[in-house]
Amino acid sequence: MTSNKTTVLVVDDDRIIRERLQAEISRGFYNVEVAEDGKSAIEMVGHADVSIILLDINLPDIDGIELLKKIKEIKPDSELIVITGFGNIELAIQSLRNGAIDYIEKPLNMDEFQAALGRAQERLTEKDLLIDRNSILIIDDDELVVRRLGVFFKKEGFEVFTATSGRGGLEIIEFNKVDVVITDIRMSDMDGIEVLKAAKSFYKDIECIMVTGIRDNEYAVKSLRTGAADYITKPVNLDELLISVRKAIERINLNRTRLYRNRELKISQEIIARMNEALEKRIQERSSELNQMQVQLFQTSKLATLGEMSAGIAHEMNQPLGGIALVAKTFRKLMDMDRLTRTEIESGLNDIEASVKRMSRIIQHIRTFAKQDTLKFTEVNVSDTIEAAFSLLDEQLRLHEIEVLKEFSSSLPKIIGEPFQLEQVWINLITNARDAMNEKAKRLKAASHDDANYDRRLTITVKNDGSSVIVTVGDNGLGIPQGVRAKVLEPFFTTKEVGEGTGLGLSISYGIIKSHKGRLEIVSTEGQGTTIMVLLPIAPPVGISI
């Protein structure tokens, strides 16, 4: 409702939608222009005084978001409402972020359309680009009453329509936006209650005030139950009627404000929901990247460990190979002497088979350990994973003259874990202990101290405290200096010389234990040694989940 009509531009390549919106908007005292493509819309916005634009986001000649941005550049004070296809909310949200005030979906919901148009109108009013005037329709078969009330409400600043019959009044309502209807309850063609019902079918928020010369409480109650805002008897007190009209308009404005705020809340919630979805997706992608990085670091650490253990593994392989070679040499010598008996052959073949089986076990374990595969968490006996680690390290520890002391509690409960990851943890901890003891021996020798009395000793214990399996790996090596203890769990941090360590061992171990819902604790005294304690939660009984 305006004194100077506001122009609304409808931009849509669908003729039916253009015509329907044009008809609906025209009822509300607006000038309406239409455009069927982006090029026409830009020309019209540049030359016409357009304040509100209804913009189809999918046009044949230009991207809707780009068109929206161009319109905002040309008319920054204009209000844009986006029309979007069903299920294309993401594009609508993108439009809101680029300056649109609202959106309506196809197929068109006219209630949502009216809410969107009302919000645009409200924004223009706040910018002083639109002056609100409420409209009143006066219906009475007494022409004198119609003229008198019309003159009065025009002086009060209302847009006034008049009719001398119920049907005439409904024709005005059909083609014009009316806020308040003042109608006589008794007319020749239809009564005011019928007018009220029909008016409510056009506009849900229209208000009706009944005026009659009949003092009948039954009509008053019936009118109010049908939805009338008030009931006034003739002769009409104009001040009383004006108060009633203003109260009705206050109620209309209150309902519209609530509708607009609810619409704003819905849009805000949808934007937040989409932002949360996008954030969750980014988090999932980032988590996947981090998991992949962790797998790669784990694999790097495993390969580095295998490289370090190559000498010990070669010795492990040389022993059975040496046995096979010895059997072959014995066979040949006995053959030359013609003394090779069936008993000698069976004994030699048994030795060969045992050696081959030993080598096969070593090769299979190395291949399985080195293979990068999907992690499989199952019930695991922690002692078995420790023994698997020692199967790769035993010979290496022997060559480094390290005494190994094992103390495993009997009947240890199982945990839920990934056996090869746990094996990697024990290998990392044991090799770190080995290096710390070797470095201590090296320093003692360099300082001209006799290191003959220094016995390198590795202690590993496994016990159960009722809720966790506790693995302790201790050494009597150098210990960790006070200044670097806070950094030892950081990736790539190492105190070893370049080429002697990757700095991944402890950080990888810490990550693995954390993924097993366990804890890794370090106690160290510089010059005396280090003890690392790993606590792994016990697997729940079958049928109980955690």
N, C-alpha and C positions, 0 to 999 in steps of 0.2 A: 504494500500500500504506500504509494509515494505521491508527492505533489509534482515532482519532475520525474517522469517515468524512467526507471533504470533499464538499461539494455542488457539482455541475456543472449549469449551466443551459444547455439547448439551445434557441435561439430560431430557428425556421425555419418558414416557411409551407408547406413541402413535407413532408407526412406521412411519406413513405417515408424521407426523409433524417433526420427526427426519430427515427423508430423504429430506423433502422440505427445512428445515433450513440448512441442510448440503450443499445442492446444492447452495443455495443463498449465504451462507457465503464463500464458496470456490471461488466464483467469485471475492472476494475482497482481494485476496492474503493472505489468512489465512490457517493454518492447522486446520482441523476440526476433533474432536474426538466425539464419541457419547456414551451415557450410558442410559440404559433403566430403571435403578432403583437407589436408594440411595446408596446401598452398592457398586455397581460398580463405581458410581461417586466418592465416598470417596477414593477408591483405586486408581483411575485414577488421581485425584487431588494430591494424595500423591506421585505419581511416575512420572507423566508427568509435563512438563513445561507449565502449563495451566495459561493463563492470564485473559481470559473472560469466564464466565460460564453462559449459558442460562439454567435456572432451572425451571422445572415444579413444582409448589408449592404443587400439589396433586400427590404424588407417592404412589405406593402400599405397600412399605415396611418401610417407615420412614416419619415422619411429616416434611413437607417442611421447616418450620421455624427452626426446630432443625437441619436439613441438612444444611441450610444456615449458621447457627452459626458454625457448625463444619467445613465447607469449609473455613470460614473466620478465624478460628483458625489455620487451616493448611496453607492457603495462604492469609494472611492479605492484601497483595497488589493487589489481584485479584479483578476484577469488576464483579458483579453479576447482571444479568437481570432476573427478575422473569416472568415466563409464568403462567398466571392465567386464570381460566375459566370465562365465561361471568357472570357478576353480582357478582363476588367475589372480589370486590375492597377492602373491609375491610381487607382481607388477604394480598392483595398486599401492602396496606398502612402499615400493620404490618411488612411486609418484608422490606420495605424502612427504617423503624425505626431500623431494625436489620442489616443494612449494604448494602442492595441492592441499586443499582444506578437507576434502572428504572424497568418498567414492561410492558409487552405486553399481550393483551387479546386474548383469543380464541373466535371465529375464527380469525386467524392471520391477522392483518393489516400490510402489508409489508412496508408501509410508516412509520408507528410507529416503526416497527422493525428496519428499517434502521436508524431512529433517535436515538433509544436506543443504537444500536451498535456503531453509530458514537460518541455518548456521552461517551460510555465506552472507545472507542479508544482515544478520546480526553483526558480523565482522565489518561490513560496509558502514553500518550505522555507527559503530565505534570509531570509524575513521572519518565520520561526518561526510561520507559520500552518499548517504541515503537518509532521507527524513521519513520517519514512520508516521503514518496516519491510519488510525483504525477505521474500519468501515461498518456502517449500520444499514440494515434493511428494515424499512417500516412497511408493514402490511396491515391495511385496514380498509374495509369497504366504504368507510366514511371519508370522502376526499378532503373534507375540511380538517379532519384529525391528521391525515397524512401530510397535508401542506404545513400545518402548524408545527408538528413534530419535526418535519424536515428542516424548516427554517431554524428551529431552535438548535438542532444538533449540528447544522452547518456552522452556526455561529460559535459552537463549542469546539470546532476544528475537526469534525469527523467527515469522512467520505460517506455521503448519504445516497442510498438507493430507495426508491419507493414503489409500491405496488398496491392496487386496490382489490386484489384477489389472491387466494392462496396459490393457485397455479401460476399466476403471473410472478409471484414472489419466488417460486421454485425455479422458474426459467432464469431469473436474475442470479440465483444461487448457483445454477448449473454452469454459468459462463463467467462468473465473477467471484472473487474471493471475499467472503463476507464473514466478519467476526461475530457480530451480534445481530439477532433478528428480534425485532419488537413486533409482535403480531396479535391482532385481535383474536379472541378464542372462538367467536361466532361469526362466520362469513358464509356467503350464499353458496359457494362452490365446494368448500371444504373447511373444516374447523382448524383452529390453531394447533391442536394436538397432532393432527395428521401432517400439518406443515412441519412441526417440530421433528417428527419421526423421519420424514423425507429429507429434511435439512441435515440431520445427523448422518444420513447415509452418504451425503456428499462430503462433509467435513466432520471428523470425530470431535474436533475441538470447538465447533461452533456453539455459541451460547444463545439461548432463547429466553425472552421475557414475555410473559402472557399479560395481555391487557383486555379487560372486559367490563361491561357495564352491569353484568349479572353478579350479584353477591351470592355466590354459591360455593360453600366449602368443598363440595364434592368435586367440582371442576378444579379448584385450587390443588387439592390433594392429587388428583389424577394427573394434572400438568407437572407437578413437582416429581411424581413417581416416574413420569415419562422422560424426565431429564431437564425440565425447565429450570433456569437459574433463579427466577422470581415470578411473582404473581401480583399484578397491580390492577386495581379497580378504577373505573371511570367515575367521576371526572379525574383526569390524570393530574397529579401534582408533579410538575416538571422537575423540581429539585429532587423529589423522591425518585423519579425515574432516572435522572442523571446519576444519582448515587448508585442505583441498581446497575446501570450500564457500566459504570467505572469498576464496580466490584466484579462484574462478569469479565471485563477486560483484564483485570488483575489476575483473575483465575486462569484466563487464557495464557497470559504472559508467563505465569508461574508454571503451567503445564508445558508450555513450549520450552522454557528454560530447562526444566527437568529433562525433557526429551533431548534437547541439544547436549546437556551435560552427560546424559547416559550414552549418547552417540559418541561423544568425545572419549568417554571412558572405554567404550567398546573398541574404538580405533586404537587407543593407547594400549589396551590389553593385547590387541592383535599385533601391534608393532613390537611390544615387549616379547610376546610369544615367538615371533619370527626371529627376533634378535637372540633369544635364548636358544632356539633351534640352530641358528647359525653358529652361535658360540659353542654349543654342545658338539656340533659337527666338527668345528675346528679343534676342539679338545680331543675328540676321538681320533682325528687325523694326526694331531700332535702326539697323542699317546701311542698310536700305531708307529709313528716315526721313531719315538723314543724306544719302544719295544724292539723295533728292528735294529736300532743302534746298539741296544743292549745285547741282542743276539749276536750282532757282528763283533762287539767287543768281547763277548764270551768266547766266540769262535777264535778271535785273534789270540786271546789268552791261552786257549787250548793248544793252538798250533805253536805258540811260543814255548809253552811247557813241553810239548813233544820235541821241539828243537833242542831245548836244554837237556832233555833226557836221552837224546840220541845215543850218547856214549854208553849209558847204562843199558839201553835197549839192545845195542849192538852186542854188548857182552852177553846179555841174556840169550841172544840168538846164537852167538858163537859157541856157547856151551853144548847145546844139543847137536849143532853142526859138527863140533869137534868129536862128539860121541859117535856120530854116524861115520865120520871119516876114520875113526879108530876101528870100528867094526869092519869097514870096507878093507882097511889095511890088513887086519887079522885074517879076513877071509882069503885075501890074495896070498898071504904068506902060507896059510894052511893048504891052499890049493897047490901052490908050488911044491910043497912037501908031500902032497897027496894024502893029507891027514884031515881034510875037511869032512866032518861027520854030520849026520842029520841033527844030532844034539847041538853041535856048534852052530849050525845054520838056524835052528829054531831060536836058540838063545840070542844070536845076533839080530835076527829079524824082530824079536820082541824088543830089543834095545832100540832098534831103528824106529819101530812104531811108536814107542814111548817118546822118543826125541821129536818125531814129527808131530805128535799130538801136543807136545809142549810148545813147539814153535807155532802151531796152528792157533793155540789158545792165546799166545802173545800177540800174533798178528790180528786175530779177530778182535781182541780187546782194544788194540790200538785203532783199528778201523772204526769200531763202534764209538770209541771215545772221540775220535777226530771228526766223525760225521756230523754235519750240521743238519739236524732233523727237528721235527715238531716235538716240543717238550711234552712229556707224558708224566703227569703226576699220578703216582700209585702208592700203595702201602710199601714202605721201604724199611729194611733192617739197616740201621745206621752202621753197625759193625761191618756188614758186608761191603758197604761203599768205601769204608776206610781200608779194608783188606784189599779191595780192588785198586785203590790208590797205591798201596805199598807194593802190589804186584808189578807196578811200573817203576817204583822208586827203590826197591830193596837193594838191588845191585849197585845203584848209584850211591846210596847212603853207605854201603859197605866200602866202596872205593874211596869215599871221603872220610873213612874211619870214624863214622858216627854210630854211637851205640844207641839202639832203639829199645825203649822200655814201653811195653803195652800193658794196660790194665783195663780189661773190658768186663763190666758186670755181666753175670749170667742172666738169661731170661729177660733181655731188654724188650720193652714194648716197641711196636712199630710206629713210624710216623708217616704222614702223607707228604711225599716229596718226589723230586725228579732225580733218579739215582746218579745220572752222569753229571748233573750240575753239582750235586753234593760231592761226588768224587773230585770234581774240579776244585771245590773249596779246600778239601783236605790236601790235594796236591799243591795248591798255592801256599797254604799255611806251612806245609812240611818243607817245601823248597825255600821259602823265606827263612825258616829256622835254619836250614842247611847253610844258606848264604851268610846269615848272621854269625854262625859259629865259625865258618871258614874265614870270614873277615877278621874275627877276633884272633884266630890263630895267626893270620897274616900280620896283624899289627904287633902281636906279642913278639913274633920273630923279627920284625923290622925294628923294634925297640931294643933289640939285642937281649931280650929276655928268653930264657929257656922255656919253650912251649911244650916240652916233653911231659910236663905234669898237667897240661890242660887236656882233659878228656872231654871230647865233644859228646853231648848227651841229649837225645830227643825223647821226651816223655809224652805219651798220648794215653789219655784215660777216657772211658765212656761209662756214664752212670745214669741213673734214673732218680729224679727227685719227686716223682708222683705226677707232675704235670708236664715235665719236659725231659727229653733226653739231652744230657749235657756232655759235650765233647770238649776236652781240654787238650791243647797242644802247647807244650812248654819246651823251651830250650835254654841253654846256659851260654848264649852268645853275647853279642855286644849290647843288646838292649836298645831301646829307642830314645834318642836325645829328647830332653824336655821341650826344646824349641820346635820340634817337628811332629810331635804326637798328634796335634790337632789336624795335621795335613795328610796323615798316612792313608786315610780312606778316600782321598780325592783321586779321581782318575788321572793317570799319567804322572802322578807324583812319585818320585823314587830318589833314594839317596845313593843308588849304585852308579857306577861309572857308565858313560854313554856306551850303548851296545850290550850292557850286561843285564839290563832289566827294562821292562815295558812300563812299569808303574801301574799296571792294571790289576795285579794279583789281589791286593786287599780290597780295592774298590769293587772289583767283580765279585769277590767273595761276600762282601757286605751286601751288595744288591741281591745276590742269590739267597742269602739267609733271610733278608727282608721279605723277598717274594714267598718264602716258606713260612712267613709270619713268625719268624724267630728273631733272636738277638745275637749280636756279635760284640763281645766286650774285650778290651785290651788292657792288660796290666804289665808294665815294663819298668825295670830299674836299669838305668844306664850302666853298662859295664858288667852287669850280672845276668841279664837274660830277659826274655819276654814270655808271657803266658797269654794265650788267646783262648777265650771260652765262648763256645757256641751253644746256644740253647734253642732246641727245636721242639715245638709243641707235639705232644703225643697224639696219635690218631684216635678219634672218638670210637667207642664201641660200635659194632655194626648196627645199623638202624637208627643211629643218633647223628644228626647233622649239626655242624657248627657254623 
